[in-house]
Amino acid sequence: GRVLLVQHNESGEKYVLKQIPISEKNAAAAVGEVNVLSRLSHPNITTLYDAWRAGSQLNILMEFADRGSLAEVIKTKQATGTLFDEDVVLDWLLQITAALR
């Protein structure tokens, strides 16, 4: 699939549009992702706004995380060979566990 940054014509608000090709093989997993995301509501989890199927493609409209993802931050640290401060890791751990409640 692919991920696009899209913008609402009237408000200018930015969103992320995930486009996932659907086949018989992966349909259940894709629908499962939508079901899980639709039930999550937490400040540290990106919000699912809408999902729809167009032919053989599943479209998922989500909140745009303008500060990037945790994965991007980790990759940047790995590339520079630096370590995270323990306080930062502890803060992330607390946020992640709070989101799982």
Secondary structure, DSSP 8 states (H G I E B T S, - for coil): -EEEEEE-TTT--EEEEEEEE--TTTHHHHHHHHHHHHH---TTS--EEEEEEETTEEEEEEE--TT--HHHHHHHHHHHT----HHHHHHHHHHHHHHH-
